[in-house]
């Protein structure tokens, strides 16, 4: 919040950072501060963004709804080289990320909170 949302919000000073954590290395990172034009529009993409403590930060929200099976297959294809193999990637997501998603869906109900829901299983 303090690196991006607050500085770019209505009372912000427009001085922001786009990253504070590297999920690949699982550690914090340091990034130079940038300055946005007062007329700039922030389009924010990521997971867990419709949590109750964040939902009021957005003017308009889009939830991309994808089945767990489809998301897992896309992830395995995309991240296999990042996590050394398809099986290592699958394990990582089944053990860590999908349980987190299930908890998020149960607690934050993002599909009900979003302004627009797009079913994203079939890319065609």
Protein Blocks (a to p, Z undefined) as FASTA:
>chain_A
ZZmmmmmmmkbghiacfbfbdfklopacddddddddfkbccddddehklgfklmmmpfbd
cdddddfklmmmmmmmmmmmmnopaklmmmmmmmmmmmmmmmmmmmnommlmpmbdcdfk
bmZZ
